[in-house]
Amino acid sequence: MPTVPEPQQPVPVIIDCDTGVDDALALLLAVRHPGLDLRAVTCVAGNTDVEGVVRNTLTVLEQAGAPDVPVARGAERPLIEAVRTARHVHGHDGMGDLGLPAPARVPVDVDAVTLLHREILASPRPVTLIPTAPATNIALLLRTHPEITRNIERIVFMGGAVATGNATPVAEFNVWHDPEAAAILLGAGVPITMYGLDVFQRVIVPGPDVRRLRASTEPGTRLAGELLAHRGPATDESDPGGGLGDAGAVCAVIDPAGLTTQRLPVEVCLAPGPGRGQTLVDRRGRVGEAELHGDTREQPLVDVGLDVDVARYVELYLTAVEQPRGLAA
């Protein structure tokens, strides 16, 4: 008689975010996909100020019908730089100015680093961290509690770029907002996947699907549609689609096979000037003259996202968010 395989347990995850339209899309997926156990959400300044991030996060969880997931307020500014928000992208309230009601939920009475430390150590299985924001909270955690890495399975972060940036010609916003924190994250000593702009910008939900979500009477599904409609970019001017953005990093945790990666040396440019915040990804097939002449600095090896199965991740997302928690396929 053939043996029946054991059902896979949900992956314990913690999202660190700066909610943010596409962070909200990521939260909706994490709440609704049965393959994930969302243990906590921590908030950091980025797309908007940290108070707005907390409010937006609680609102999304409420609209999604999430269980009582603990949410904590984190860093209100980067380690060194001043706050530089992206309200021109995400709206004045950071959530597309959709006019959503204020949440009834409240954050926990501990800070983000304390909550991260507590929930990581309390998890019976190693946790996957999904930072979709500047890495300030994660850097503070790693510097304050370096022993925490013993119960971290992997970090899958949205950030960086191999090719072109968006905050600058070479730097992606999350890394540019706090380069020192990103450098600390890359040196965490745990497996790391970089879901950068090279794949981030490619995963677009087609216009007809966005319209269907927006027409739903279920609050979480409808919210996903409204957020996608705000996101753009247009795939068809008469029927625009919307980018999944940060939600793609969550897809990469649920279905790693949909993301093509290569393990490469990566470092963050910390020097002042136009290159600050760039993720320098070494794709050379052999050493160069710099190494031959004594530049032997060790660089963290990172699984860098280079290609993505767009249709696969779009289907994964739609299947999950169009059904209440526990009913997704």
C-alpha positions in Angstrom: 0.0 0.0 0.0 1.6 3.3 -1.0 2.4 5.7 1.8 0.5 9.0 1.9 2.9 12.0 2.1 2.7 14.1 5.2 0.9 17.5 4.5 3.4 20.3 4.5 3.3 22.7 7.4 2.8 26.4 6.7 6.0 28.3 6.6 6.4 30.7 9.6 7.0 34.2 8.3 7.4 37.7 9.7 6.9 40.7 7.4 8.8 43.9 8.0 7.2 46.6 6.0 6.6 50.3 5.3 3.0 49.9 4.1 2.7 51.3 1.2 0.5 50.2 -1.6 2.5 47.2 -2.6 3.4 46.3 1.0 -0.4 46.1 1.5 -0.6 43.7 -1.5 2.1 41.6 0.2 0.2 41.5 3.5 -3.0 40.5 1.8 -1.2 37.5 0.2 0.5 36.5 3.4 -2.7 36.5 5.3 -4.7 34.6 2.8 -2.3 31.9 1.5 -2.6 28.7 3.6 1.1 27.9 2.9 2.2 30.7 5.3 1.9 31.3 9.0 2.1 35.0 9.5 3.5 35.4 13.0 4.0 39.1 13.2 4.3 42.3 11.2 6.8 45.1 12.1 6.7 48.6 10.7 9.4 51.1 9.7 9.5 54.5 8.1 9.9 54.4 4.3 7.0 54.9 1.9 5.4 57.1 4.5 6.1 58.0 8.2 6.1 55.2 10.7 2.9 56.3 12.3 1.2 56.1 8.9 2.8 52.7 8.3 1.4 51.3 11.5 -2.1 52.7 10.7 -2.0 51.3 7.1 -0.8 47.9 8.3 -3.5 47.5 10.8 -6.1 48.7 8.2 -5.0 46.1 5.7 -5.0 43.2 8.3 -8.5 44.3 9.3 -9.8 44.5 5.8 -8.2 41.1 5.0 -10.0 39.4 7.9 -6.6 38.4 9.4 -6.4 36.7 12.7 -5.0 38.7 15.6 -1.5 39.2 14.2 0.8 41.3 16.4 1.9 44.5 14.8 4.7 46.7 16.2 6.0 50.2 15.6 9.6 50.3 14.6 12.3 52.8 13.5 11.0 56.3 12.6 14.2 57.1 10.6 17.1 55.3 9.0 20.3 54.6 10.9 22.1 57.7 9.6 20.0 59.5 6.9 16.8 61.6 7.4 13.5 60.1 6.4 12.7 60.4 2.7 9.2 59.2 1.9 7.7 58.1 -1.3 4.3 59.7 -1.0 4.5 60.8 -4.6 4.1 57.1 -5.5 1.9 55.8 -2.6 -0.4 58.8 -2.0 -0.5 61.2 0.9 -1.6 58.5 3.3 0.7 55.9 1.8 -2.2 53.8 0.7 -3.3 55.4 -2.5 -5.6 57.9 -0.8 -8.4 55.3 -1.0 -10.2 56.8 2.0 -10.2 53.6 4.0 -11.7 53.7 7.5 -9.4 54.0 10.5 -8.6 50.5 12.0 -10.1 49.3 15.2 -7.0 47.2 15.8 -4.1 48.6 17.8 -0.4 47.8 17.8 1.3 45.8 20.6 2.9 47.7 23.4 6.5 46.7 22.5 8.8 48.0 19.8 9.6 46.2 16.5 12.9 44.8 17.6 11.4 43.4 20.8 8.6 41.8 18.8 10.9 40.4 16.2 13.2 38.9 18.9 10.2 37.4 20.8 8.4 35.9 17.8 11.5 34.5 16.1 12.6 32.7 19.3 9.1 31.6 20.1 8.6 29.9 16.7 8.8 26.1 16.9 10.3 26.1 13.4 12.9 28.5 11.9 11.3 31.7 10.6 11.5 33.3 7.2 11.8 37.0 7.3 10.3 39.0 4.5 11.5 42.6 4.6 9.6 44.7 2.0 11.0 48.0 3.3 14.2 49.8 4.3 16.1 47.3 6.5 16.4 49.6 9.6 14.5 47.3 11.9 16.3 44.2 10.7 19.7 45.8 11.1 18.8 46.9 14.7 17.7 43.4 15.5 20.8 41.8 14.1 23.1 44.2 16.0 21.2 44.0 19.2 20.5 40.2 19.2 23.0 38.5 16.9 22.1 35.1 18.4 18.7 35.4 16.7 20.0 34.0 13.5 19.9 30.5 14.9 16.1 30.5 14.4 16.0 32.3 11.0 15.6 30.0 8.0 16.1 32.6 5.3 15.7 36.3 4.6 13.8 37.1 1.4 14.0 40.8 1.0 12.5 43.2 -1.6 15.3 45.6 -2.4 18.3 46.3 -4.7 18.8 46.0 -8.4 21.3 44.3 -10.7 20.7 46.8 -13.5 18.7 50.1 -13.1 17.6 51.7 -9.9 14.5 53.8 -9.2 15.6 56.2 -6.4 18.7 57.0 -8.4 20.0 55.6 -11.7 21.6 52.8 -9.9 19.9 52.5 -6.4 16.6 51.0 -5.5 14.5 52.9 -3.0 14.6 50.5 0.0 18.3 50.1 -0.1 18.9 53.8 -0.9 16.7 54.9 2.0 19.0 53.1 4.5 22.2 51.7 2.8 23.9 50.9 6.1 21.0 48.8 7.3 20.9 46.9 4.0 24.6 46.2 4.3 24.0 44.8 7.8 21.2 42.6 6.5 23.4 41.2 3.7 26.0 40.2 6.3 23.5 38.4 8.6 25.1 35.0 8.0 21.8 33.3 7.0 20.6 32.4 3.5 19.4 35.5 1.7 17.3 36.0 -1.5 17.3 39.4 -3.1 14.0 40.1 -4.9 15.1 43.2 -6.6 13.8 45.6 -9.3 14.9 43.3 -12.1 12.0 41.0 -11.2 9.9 43.3 -9.1 8.9 45.4 -12.1 7.9 42.5 -14.3 5.0 40.9 -12.4 1.9 42.7 -13.7 -1.7 41.6 -13.0 -3.7 42.1 -16.3 -6.4 44.7 -16.5 -9.4 42.3 -16.6 -8.2 40.6 -13.4 -7.8 44.0 -11.7 -11.4 44.9 -12.7 -12.7 41.6 -11.4 -11.0 42.1 -8.0 -12.3 45.7 -7.8 -15.9 44.5 -8.4 -15.8 42.0 -5.6 -18.1 42.4 -2.6 -15.5 40.8 -0.3 -13.5 43.6 1.4 -10.0 42.1 1.2 -10.4 41.0 -2.4 -11.8 44.4 -3.4 -8.9 46.1 -1.6 -6.4 44.1 -3.6 -8.1 45.4 -6.8 -8.1 49.0 -5.7 -4.4 48.8 -4.7 -3.5 47.2 -8.0 -5.4 49.9 -9.9 -3.4 52.5 -8.1 -0.1 50.8 -8.7 -0.1 50.7 -12.5 1.8 50.6 -14.8 -0.7 50.3 -17.7 -0.3 47.2 -19.8 -3.1 48.6 -22.0 -4.1 52.2 -21.7 -7.8 51.3 -22.1 -7.6 48.6 -19.5 -4.6 49.1 -17.2 -3.1 46.3 -15.2 -1.3 46.7 -11.9 2.1 45.6 -10.6 2.3 43.1 -7.7 5.5 44.9 -6.4 6.4 43.7 -2.9 3.9 40.9 -3.1 6.3 39.1 -5.5 8.7 38.6 -2.6 6.0 36.8 -0.7 5.3 34.7 -3.9 9.0 33.8 -3.9 8.6 32.3 -0.3 5.5 30.4 -1.2 6.8 29.1 -4.6 10.6 29.5 -4.9 10.6 27.6 -8.2 8.9 30.6 -9.9 12.0 32.7 -9.3 15.2 32.1 -11.2 18.2 33.1 -9.0 21.9 32.9 -9.1 24.2 32.9 -6.1 26.4 36.0 -6.5 28.6 38.3 -4.4 26.6 41.5 -3.5 27.7 44.6 -1.6 26.0 47.9 -0.9 27.8 51.1 -1.9 28.0 53.3 1.2 30.1 56.1 -0.1 28.5 59.6 -0.6 27.7 60.5 -4.1 25.6 59.2 -7.0 26.4 55.5 -6.3 25.2 55.5 -2.7 22.7 52.8 -2.1 23.6 50.8 -5.2 23.7 47.0 -4.8 26.9 46.0 -6.5 26.2 42.5 -7.9 29.3 40.7 -9.2 28.3 38.7 -12.3 31.8 38.2 -13.7 32.9 34.7 -14.6 36.4 35.2 -13.3 38.4 37.5 -11.1 39.5 40.9 -12.4 42.5 43.1 -12.1 41.4 44.5 -8.8 41.5 41.1 -7.1 44.7 40.2 -8.9 46.3 43.3 -7.3 45.2 42.6 -3.8 41.5 43.6 -3.4 40.3 40.5 -1.6 37.4 41.8 0.4 34.8 39.2 1.2 31.4 39.9 -0.1 28.2 38.2 1.1 26.8 35.6 -1.3 23.2 36.2 -2.1 20.6 34.4 -4.2 19.8 37.2 -6.6 16.5 37.1 -8.5 17.3 37.4 -12.2 14.1 36.1 -13.9 10.5 35.4 -12.8 7.6 33.3 -14.1 5.1 36.1 -14.3 2.0 34.1 -15.2 2.8 31.6 -12.3 3.0 34.4 -9.7 0.0 36.2 -11.0 -2.1 33.0 -10.8 -0.7 32.3 -7.3 -1.7 35.8 -6.1 -5.1 35.8 -7.6 -6.0 32.3 -6.3 -5.1 33.3 -2.8 -6.6 36.8 -2.5 -9.9 36.0 -4.1 -10.8 33.6 -1.3 -11.1 34.1 2.4 -8.3 32.8 4.7 -8.3 29.0 4.8 -10.1 28.4 1.5 -7.3 29.3 -1.0 -6.0 26.4 -3.1 
